[in-house]
Amino acid sequence: MNVNIQTVKFDADKRLVEFVEHKLAKMDRFAERSTGADVVLKLDKDFDKGNKVATITLHMPGSDLVSEQRAKTFEEAIDLAIDALKRQNEKLKAQYAK
């Protein structure tokens, strides 16, 4: 899967980039028709809810799946966003099955 990673207001270290790529490589098992993904990682000012925001756009034929999650760490935000994308993908599959 082709993954584009963009960071806002900071530079991602190599470990974070590898984490994102590794997690999205596993998405191929759930979203077989996916053509690629865009990931935007940004820092926010809201420290109470978590100041790390991850937005993942999964490109699918016909429509894109989008999830934006906020957490105390980027890794947690990525995991939450991927879980949300899996749920969206299951709903999409169920819709096409009807």
Phi and psi in degrees as GROMACS dihedral restraints (atoms count N, CA, C in turn):
[ dihedral_restraints ]
;  ai    aj    ak    al  type     phi  dphi    fc
    3     4     5     6     1   -81.8    20    10
    4     5     6     7     1   118.2    20    10
    6     7     8     9     1  -117.2    20    10
    7     8     9    10     1   123.9    20    10
    9    10    11    12     1  -107.1    20    10
   10    11    12    13     1   124.6    20    10
   12    13    14    15     1  -113.7    20    10
   13    14    15    16     1   127.4    20    10
   15    16    17    18     1  -123.7    20    10
   16    17    18    19     1   135.7    20    10
   18    19    20    21     1  -115.5    20    10
   19    20    21    22     1   144.3    20    10
   21    22    23    24     1  -120.7    20    10
   22    23    24    25     1   126.4    20    10
   24    25    26    27     1    71.1    20    10
   25    26    27    28     1    13.2    20    10
   27    28    29    30     1  -165.7    20    10
   28    29    30    31     1   167.3    20    10
   30    31    32    33     1  -108.4    20    10
   31    32    33    34     1   124.7    20    10
   33    34    35    36     1   -75.6    20    10
   34    35    36    37     1   139.0    20    10
   36    37    38    39     1   -80.5    20    10
   37    38    39    40     1   167.3    20    10
   39    40    41    42     1   -60.2    20    10
   40    41    42    43     1   -37.5    20    10
   42    43    44    45     1   -63.2    20    10
   43    44    45    46     1   -41.2    20    10
   45    46    47    48     1   -67.5    20    10
   46    47    48    49     1   -42.8    20    10
   48    49    50    51     1   -61.7    20    10
   49    50    51    52     1   -43.8    20    10
   51    52    53    54     1   -64.6    20    10
   52    53    54    55     1   -38.1    20    10
   54    55    56    57     1   -60.3    20    10
   55    56    57    58     1   -47.6    20    10
   57    58    59    60     1   -62.5    20    10
   58    59    60    61     1   -47.1    20    10
   60    61    62    63     1   -62.4    20    10
   61    62    63    64     1   -40.4    20    10
   63    64    65    66     1   -64.0    20    10
   64    65    66    67     1   -45.9    20    10
   66    67    68    69     1   -64.1    20    10
   67    68    69    70     1   -42.7    20    10
   69    70    71    72     1   -73.6    20    10
   70    71    72    73     1   -24.9    20    10
   72    73    74    75     1   -64.0    20    10
   73    74    75    76     1   -33.0    20    10
   75    76    77    78     1   -71.7    20    10
   76    77    78    79     1   -21.0    20    10
   78    79    80    81     1   -64.2    20    10
   79    80    81    82     1   -21.9    20    10
   81    82    83    84     1   -57.6    20    10
   82    83    84    85     1   -28.5    20    10
   84    85    86    87     1   -69.7    20    10
   85    86    87    88     1   -30.8    20    10
   87    88    89    90     1   -96.9    20    10
   88    89    90    91     1   -35.3    20    10
   90    91    92    93     1  -116.4    20    10
   91    92    93    94     1    78.3    20    10
   93    94    95    96     1   -63.4    20    10
   94    95    96    97     1   -32.1    20    10
   96    97    98    99     1   -87.6    20    10
   97    98    99   100     1     2.5    20    10
   99   100   101   102     1   -62.9    20    10
  100   101   102   103     1   138.0    20    10
  102   103   104   105     1  -104.1    20    10
  103   104   105   106     1   -10.8    20    10
  105   106   107   108     1   163.9    20    10
  106   107   108   109     1   176.8    20    10
  108   109   110   111     1  -146.2    20    10
  109   110   111   112     1   144.9    20    10
  111   112   113   114     1  -114.0    20    10
  112   113   114   115     1   130.7    20    10
  114   115   116   117     1  -121.0    20    10
  115   116   117   118     1   127.8    20    10
  117   118   119   120     1  -117.8    20    10
  118   119   120   121     1   121.2    20    10
  120   121   122   123     1  -111.7    20    10
  121   122   123   124     1   128.7    20    10
  123   124   125   126     1  -144.4    20    10
  124   125   126   127     1   156.6    20    10
  126   127   128   129     1   -95.5    20    10
  127   128   129   130     1   138.9    20    10
  129   130   131   132     1  -120.6    20    10
  130   131   132   133     1   171.1    20    10
  132   133   134   135     1   -91.4    20    10
  133   134   135   136     1   -11.3    20    10
  135   136   137   138     1   -83.3    20    10
  136   137   138   139     1    95.6    20    10
  138   139   140   141     1   -78.6    20    10
  139   140   141   142     1   -22.2    20    10
  141   142   143   144     1   -66.6    20    10
  142   143   144   145     1   -48.5    20    10
  144   145   146   147     1   -84.5    20    10
  145   146   147   148     1   -13.0    20    10
  147   148   149   150     1   115.3    20    10
  148   149   150   151     1   130.8    20    10
  150   151   152   153     1   -98.9    20    10
  151   152   153   154     1     7.5    20    10
  153   154   155   156     1  -103.6    20    10
  154   155   156   157     1   123.7    20    10
  156   157   158   159     1  -120.1    20    10
  157   158   159   160     1   129.4    20    10
  159   160   161   162     1  -120.4    20    10
  160   161   162   163     1   125.0    20    10
  162   163   164   165     1  -117.7    20    10
  163   164   165   166     1   123.1    20    10
  165   166   167   168     1  -118.1    20    10
  166   167   168   169     1   127.3    20    10
  168   169   170   171     1  -112.1    20    10
  169   170   171   172     1   115.2    20    10
  171   172   173   174     1   -99.7    20    10
  172   173   174   175     1   116.4    20    10
  174   175   176   177     1   -82.1    20    10
  175   176   177   178     1   121.1    20    10
  177   178   179   180     1  -125.0    20    10
  178   179   180   181     1   152.2    20    10
  180   181   182   183     1   -61.2    20    10
  181   182   183   184     1   126.6    20    10
  183   184   185   186     1    96.7    20    10
  184   185   186   187     1   -39.1    20    10
  186   187   188   189     1  -162.0    20    10
  187   188   189   190     1   160.5    20    10
  189   190   191   192     1  -105.5    20    10
  190   191   192   193     1   145.7    20    10
  192   193   194   195     1  -101.4    20    10
  193   194   195   196     1   133.1    20    10
  195   196   197   198     1  -128.9    20    10
  196   197   198   199     1   137.4    20    10
  198   199   200   201     1  -140.4    20    10
  199   200   201   202     1   131.6    20    10
  201   202   203   204     1  -122.3    20    10
  202   203   204   205     1   123.8    20    10
  204   205   206   207     1  -130.5    20    10
  205   206   207   208     1   151.9    20    10
  207   208   209   210     1  -125.1    20    10
  208   209   210   211     1   138.9    20    10
  210   211   212   213     1  -156.4    20    10
  211   212   213   214     1  -179.7    20    10
  213   214   215   216     1   -79.7    20    10
  214   215   216   217     1   -21.6    20    10
  216   217   218   219     1  -131.6    20    10
  217   218   219   220     1   154.7    20    10
  219   220   221   222     1   -65.7    20    10
  220   221   222   223     1   -36.5    20    10
  222   223   224   225     1   -61.0    20    10
  223   224   225   226     1   -44.9    20    10
  225   226   227   228     1   -64.5    20    10
  226   227   228   229     1   -41.5    20    10
  228   229   230   231     1   -63.3    20    10
  229   230   231   232     1   -40.3    20    10
  231   232   233   234     1   -63.2    20    10
  232   233   234   235     1   -45.9    20    10
  234   235   236   237     1   -60.1    20    10
  235   236   237   238     1   -43.6    20    10
  237   238   239   240     1   -63.6    20    10
  238   239   240   241     1   -42.0    20    10
  240   241   242   243     1   -65.2    20    10
  241   242   243   244     1   -40.2    20    10
  243   244   245   246     1   -66.7    20    10
  244   245   246   247     1   -40.3    20    10
  246   247   248   249     1   -60.5    20    10
  247   248   249   250     1   -41.9    20    10
  249   250   251   252     1   -65.0    20    10
  250   251   252   253     1   -39.2    20    10
  252   253   254   255     1   -65.7    20    10
  253   254   255   256     1   -37.3    20    10
  255   256   257   258     1   -61.9    20    10
  256   257   258   259     1   -42.7    20    10
  258   259   260   261     1   -64.7    20    10
  259   260   261   262     1   -42.7    20    10
  261   262   263   264     1   -61.9    20    10
  262   263   264   265     1   -40.3    20    10
  264   265   266   267     1   -65.4    20    10
  265   266   267   268     1   -39.4    20    10
  267   268   269   270     1   -64.0    20    10
  268   269   270   271     1   -40.5    20    10
  270   271   272   273     1   -63.7    20    10
  271   272   273   274     1   -40.4    20    10
  273   274   275   276     1   -64.5    20    10
  274   275   276   277     1   -42.7    20    10
  276   277   278   279     1   -63.2    20    10
  277   278   279   280     1   -41.9    20    10
  279   280   281   282     1   -65.1    20    10
  280   281   282   283     1   -35.6    20    10
  282   283   284   285     1   -65.0    20    10
  283   284   285   286     1   -42.8    20    10
  285   286   287   288     1   -72.5    20    10
  286   287   288   289     1   -24.9    20    10
  288   289   290   291     1   -73.4    20    10
  289   290   291   292     1   -22.4    20    10
